[in-house]
């Protein structure tokens, strides 16, 4: 498993975890959980976009 696949996988996991935090935070009526979930989703999306952009160039 190469680095870009690992980064893409972890970015997707961060996106899914952030969405779960966002939904559960809204359902529980908390205010800190949706903020953390949104930040996690943004970080996962940035990871996905950067790996996609750099994954187009294949070394060798």
N, CA, C and O atoms as a MOPAC input file, in Angstrom:
PM7 MOZYME 1SCF
protein

 N      0.85900 1    -1.19000 1     0.00000 1
 C      0.00000 1     0.00000 1     0.00000 1
 C      0.89800 1     1.24500 1     0.00000 1
 O      1.71700 1     1.43600 1     0.89900 1
 N      0.72700 1     2.07500 1    -1.01500 1
 C      1.58300 1     3.26200 1    -1.10400 1
 C      0.99800 1     4.42300 1    -0.29100 1
 O     -0.09100 1     4.32900 1     0.27500 1
 N      1.75200 1     5.50600 1    -0.25700 1
 C      1.40600 1     6.61700 1     0.62900 1
 C      0.13500 1     7.32200 1     0.20000 1
 O     -0.67100 1     7.71200 1     1.04500 1
 N     -0.05700 1     7.49400 1    -1.11400 1
 C     -1.24100 1     8.23000 1    -1.56300 1
 C     -2.52000 1     7.45500 1    -1.26000 1
 O     -3.54700 1     8.05100 1    -0.93500 1
 N     -2.46000 1     6.12900 1    -1.36600 1
 C     -3.63600 1     5.31900 1    -1.02800 1
 C     -3.94500 1     5.42200 1     0.45700 1
 O     -5.10600 1     5.51200 1     0.85700 1
 N     -2.89500 1     5.40700 1     1.26600 1
 C     -3.08000 1     5.50800 1     2.71000 1
 C     -3.64500 1     6.86700 1     3.10400 1
 O     -4.52800 1     6.95300 1     3.95700 1
 N     -3.13300 1     7.93600 1     2.47600 1
 C     -3.64100 1     9.28100 1     2.75600 1
 C     -5.08300 1     9.42900 1     2.29600 1
 O     -5.88600 1    10.07200 1     2.97100 1
 N     -5.41800 1     8.83900 1     1.15300 1
 C     -6.78900 1     8.91500 1     0.65100 1
 C     -7.73800 1     8.16600 1     1.57500 1
 O     -8.85100 1     8.61900 1     1.83800 1
 N     -7.28500 1     7.01400 1     2.06400 1
 C     -8.10800 1     6.22100 1     2.97300 1
 C     -8.33600 1     6.95100 1     4.29100 1
 O     -9.45500 1     6.98700 1     4.80400 1
 N     -7.26700 1     7.53500 1     4.83800 1
 C     -7.42400 1     8.24300 1     6.11000 1
 C     -8.22300 1     9.53300 1     5.92900 1
 O     -8.95000 1     9.93800 1     6.83500 1
 N     -8.09800 1    10.17800 1     4.77500 1
 C     -8.92100 1    11.35100 1     4.50600 1
 C    -10.39500 1    11.00600 1     4.43000 1
 O    -11.24000 1    11.75400 1     4.92200 1
 N    -10.70200 1     9.88700 1     3.81900 1
 C    -12.09000 1     9.42900 1     3.76300 1
 C    -12.63200 1     9.06100 1     5.12200 1
 O    -13.79600 1     9.31600 1     5.42800 1
 N    -11.78000 1     8.45800 1     5.94000 1
 C    -12.19400 1     8.12600 1     7.31000 1
 C    -12.44200 1     9.38500 1     8.13500 1
 O    -13.38900 1     9.44800 1     8.91800 1
 N    -11.57800 1    10.38700 1     7.95100 1
 C    -11.76500 1    11.64900 1     8.66700 1
 C    -13.05300 1    12.33000 1     8.23300 1
 O    -13.76100 1    12.91800 1     9.05100 1
 N    -13.35300 1    12.24700 1     6.94200 1
 C    -14.58300 1    12.83300 1     6.41500 1
 C    -15.80500 1    12.13600 1     7.01000 1
 O    -16.76300 1    12.79100 1     7.42300 1
 N    -15.76400 1    10.81000 1     7.04900 1
 C    -16.88700 1    10.04900 1     7.60600 1
 C    -17.02700 1    10.27700 1     9.11600 1
 O    -18.14100 1    10.41000 1     9.62500 1
 N    -15.89800 1    10.32200 1     9.83000 1
 C    -15.94400 1    10.56600 1    11.26100 1
 C    -16.43900 1    11.95800 1    11.60100 1
 O    -17.16300 1    12.14900 1    12.57800 1
 N    -16.04400 1    12.92800 1    10.79200 1
 C    -16.51700 1    14.29000 1    10.99900 1
 C    -18.00600 1    14.42000 1    10.77000 1
 O    -18.70000 1    15.13800 1    11.49200 1
 N    -18.49600 1    13.71400 1     9.75000 1
 C    -19.93300 1    13.72400 1     9.47900 1
 C    -20.70200 1    13.07000 1    10.61600 1
 O    -21.77600 1    13.53500 1    10.99800 1
 N    -20.15100 1    11.99300 1    11.15300 1
 C    -20.78300 1    11.31000 1    12.28400 1
 C    -20.81000 1    12.20700 1    13.52200 1
 O    -21.81400 1    12.26700 1    14.23200 1
 N    -19.69300 1    12.90600 1    13.77700 1
 C    -19.65000 1    13.85000 1    14.90600 1
 C    -20.65000 1    14.97900 1    14.71700 1
 O    -21.30800 1    15.40100 1    15.66800 1
 N    -20.76200 1    15.46500 1    13.48900 1
 C    -21.68500 1    16.55800 1    13.19700 1
 C    -23.12600 1    16.13600 1    13.46000 1
 O    -23.88300 1    16.85800 1    14.10900 1
 N    -23.50100 1    14.96000 1    12.95000 1
 C    -24.87800 1    14.47800 1    13.11300 1
 C    -25.18500 1    14.17000 1    14.57800 1
 O    -26.24200 1    14.54400 1    15.08700 1
 N    -24.25500 1    13.48500 1    15.25400 1
 C    -24.52300 1    13.13100 1    16.66000 1
 C    -24.50900 1    14.37100 1    17.55400 1
 O    -25.25200 1    14.43200 1    18.53300 1
 N    -23.67300 1    15.35600 1    17.22900 1
 C    -23.65700 1    16.57900 1    18.01900 1
 C    -24.94400 1    17.36400 1    17.88600 1
 O    -25.44200 1    17.92300 1    18.86200 1
 N    -25.48200 1    17.40500 1    16.67900 1
 C    -26.76000 1    18.10000 1    16.47900 1
 C    -27.88500 1    17.33100 1    17.16300 1
 O    -28.77800 1    17.93100 1    17.76200 1
 N    -27.84100 1    15.99400 1    17.07300 1
 C    -28.89200 1    15.18100 1    17.68300 1
 C    -28.86000 1    15.27200 1    19.21000 1
 O    -29.90700 1    15.23900 1    19.85800 1
 N    -27.66200 1    15.38600 1    19.78200 1
 C    -27.55700 1    15.46200 1    21.24100 1
 C    -27.74400 1    16.87700 1    21.77400 1
 O    -27.87500 1    17.07000 1    22.98300 1
 N    -27.75900 1    17.86200 1    20.89100 1
 C    -27.93500 1    19.23200 1    21.32200 1
 C    -26.67400 1    19.86600 1    21.86200 1
 O    -26.74500 1    20.88100 1    22.55500 1
 N    -25.52600 1    19.29600 1    21.56500 1
 C    -24.25300 1    19.87600 1    21.99500 1
 C    -23.82900 1    20.96900 1    21.01400 1
 O    -24.37700 1    21.08100 1    19.91700 1
 N    -22.86500 1    21.75900 1    21.41800 1
 C    -22.36200 1    22.77400 1    20.49300 1
 C    -20.91000 1    22.54200 1    20.12400 1
 O    -20.43300 1    23.08000 1    19.12500 1
 N    -20.18800 1    21.73500 1    20.92700 1
 C    -18.77200 1    21.50900 1    20.65400 1
 C    -18.56200 1    20.37800 1    19.64400 1
 O    -17.63400 1    20.42500 1    18.83700 1
 N    -19.42200 1    19.36900 1    19.69200 1
 C    -19.27900 1    18.23700 1    18.77700 1
 C    -19.45400 1    18.62700 1    17.30200 1
 O    -18.65400 1    18.18200 1    16.47900 1
 N    -20.45400 1    19.43400 1    16.92500 1
 C    -20.55200 1    19.81300 1    15.51400 1
 C    -19.38800 1    20.66800 1    15.02900 1
 O    -19.00200 1    20.59700 1    13.86300 1
 N    -18.82300 1    21.48600 1    15.94000 1
 C    -17.66300 1    22.29400 1    15.54100 1
 C    -16.47600 1    21.38600 1    15.25400 1
 O    -15.79100 1    21.55600 1    14.24600 1
 N    -16.23000 1    20.42200 1    16.13800 1
 C    -15.14600 1    19.46800 1    15.92400 1
 C    -15.37900 1    18.60100 1    14.70400 1
 O    -14.44200 1    18.29000 1    13.96900 1
 N    -16.62200 1    18.21100 1    14.48600 1
 C    -16.94600 1    17.41000 1    13.30900 1
 C    -16.73100 1    18.17400 1    12.02100 1
 O    -16.25500 1    17.61800 1    11.03100 1
 N    -17.08400 1    19.45800 1    12.03300 1
 C    -16.87700 1    20.27900 1    10.83900 1
 C    -15.39100 1    20.45700 1    10.55200 1
 O    -14.96900 1    20.37700 1     9.39900 1
 N    -14.59400 1    20.69800 1    11.59400 1
 C    -13.14800 1    20.82700 1    11.41300 1
 C    -12.53600 1    19.52900 1    10.89700 1
 O    -11.64900 1    19.55300 1    10.04500 1
 N    -13.01200 1    18.39400 1    11.41500 1
 C    -12.50700 1    17.10200 1    10.96600 1
 C    -12.89200 1    16.83800 1     9.50600 1
 O    -12.10000 1    16.28900 1     8.73900 1
 N    -14.11700 1    17.23500 1     9.12800 1
 C    -14.54200 1    17.06800 1     7.74400 1
 C    -13.71400 1    17.93200 1     6.80100 1
 O    -13.34100 1    17.48500 1     5.71700 1
 N    -13.42600 1    19.16600 1     7.20800 1
 C    -12.61300 1    20.05500 1     6.37300 1
 C    -11.19600 1    19.49800 1     6.21700 1
 O    -10.62700 1    19.53300 1     5.12600 1
 N    -10.63000 1    18.98300 1     7.31300 1
 C     -9.28100 1    18.40700 1     7.23900 1
 C     -9.26000 1    17.16600 1     6.35000 1
 O     -8.32800 1    16.97900 1     5.56800 1
 N    -10.27600 1    16.32500 1     6.46500 1
 C    -10.35100 1    15.14200 1     5.60800 1
 C    -10.52700 1    15.49600 1     4.14700 1
 O     -9.96500 1    14.84100 1     3.26900 1
 N    -11.31300 1    16.53700 1     3.88400 1
 C    -11.52100 1    16.97800 1     2.50500 1
 C    -10.24100 1    17.54600 1     1.91800 1
 O     -9.93500 1    17.31300 1     0.74900 1
 N     -9.49000 1    18.29100 1     2.72100 1
 C     -8.20400 1    18.82600 1     2.26200 1
 C     -7.23600 1    17.68000 1     1.95700 1
 O     -6.51900 1    17.71500 1     0.95700 1
 N     -7.22300 1    16.66400 1     2.82800 1
 C     -6.35500 1    15.50500 1     2.58300 1
 C     -6.74500 1    14.79100 1     1.29600 1
 O     -5.88000 1    14.40000 1     0.51200 1
 N     -8.05000 1    14.62000 1     1.07700 1
 C     -8.49500 1    13.94800 1    -0.13800 1
 C     -8.13700 1    14.74200 1    -1.38500 1
 O     -7.69700 1    14.17400 1    -2.38400 1
 N     -8.32600 1    16.05100 1    -1.32400 1
 C     -8.04700 1    16.87200 1    -2.50800 1
 C     -6.55700 1    16.95100 1    -2.80600 1
 O     -6.16300 1    16.94700 1    -3.97200 1
 N     -5.72300 1    17.02400 1    -1.77100 1
 C     -4.28900 1    17.11100 1    -2.03700 1
 C     -3.73000 1    15.78900 1    -2.54800 1
 O     -2.83400 1    15.78300 1    -3.39100 1
 N     -4.25000 1    14.66600 1    -2.04600 1
 C     -3.75300 1    13.38800 1    -2.56000 1
 C     -4.24900 1    13.15300 1    -3.97700 1
 O     -3.54600 1    12.53200 1    -4.77300 1
 N     -5.42500 1    13.62800 1    -4.30800 1
 C     -5.92100 1    13.46000 1    -5.65800 1
 C     -5.09800 1    14.29600 1    -6.63400 1
 O     -4.80200 1    13.86600 1    -7.74900 1
 N     -4.73700 1    15.50300 1    -6.19000 1
 C     -3.98200 1    16.38600 1    -7.05600 1
 C     -2.57000 1    15.85500 1    -7.28400 1
 O     -2.06100 1    15.88800 1    -8.40400 1
 N     -1.94000 1    15.36400 1    -6.21400 1
 C     -0.57300 1    14.86800 1    -6.35600 1
 C     -0.54800 1    13.42900 1    -6.86900 1
 O      0.49600 1    12.94800 1    -7.31000 1
 N     -1.68200 1    12.74200 1    -6.81500 1
 C     -1.71800 1    11.36900 1    -7.28500 1
 C     -1.76300 1    11.24700 1    -8.79400 1
 O     -1.59700 1    10.15200 1    -9.33100 1
 N     -1.98600 1    12.36400 1    -9.49400 1
 C     -2.03600 1    12.30100 1   -10.94900 1
 C     -0.63800 1    12.12000 1   -11.53900 1
 O     -0.48100 1    11.52900 1   -12.60700 1
 N      0.38200 1    12.63300 1   -10.83400 1
 C      1.76200 1    12.46100 1   -11.29400 1
 C      2.31600 1    11.16800 1   -10.72500 1
 O      2.38700 1    10.99200 1    -9.50900 1
 N      2.70700 1    10.27000 1   -11.60700 1
 C      3.26900 1     9.00300 1   -11.14200 1
 C      4.77100 1     9.01100 1   -11.35900 1
 O      5.23500 1     9.19500 1   -12.48400 1
 N      5.52700 1     8.81600 1   -10.30200 1
 C      6.99300 1     8.80200 1   -10.47500 1
 C      7.45300 1     7.56100 1   -11.24000 1
 O      6.90900 1     6.47200 1   -11.05700 1
 N      8.43700 1     7.73400 1   -12.07700 1
 C      8.96200 1     6.61800 1   -12.84900 1
 C      8.33200 1     6.58100 1   -14.19200 1
 O      8.64600 1     5.70500 1   -14.99700 1

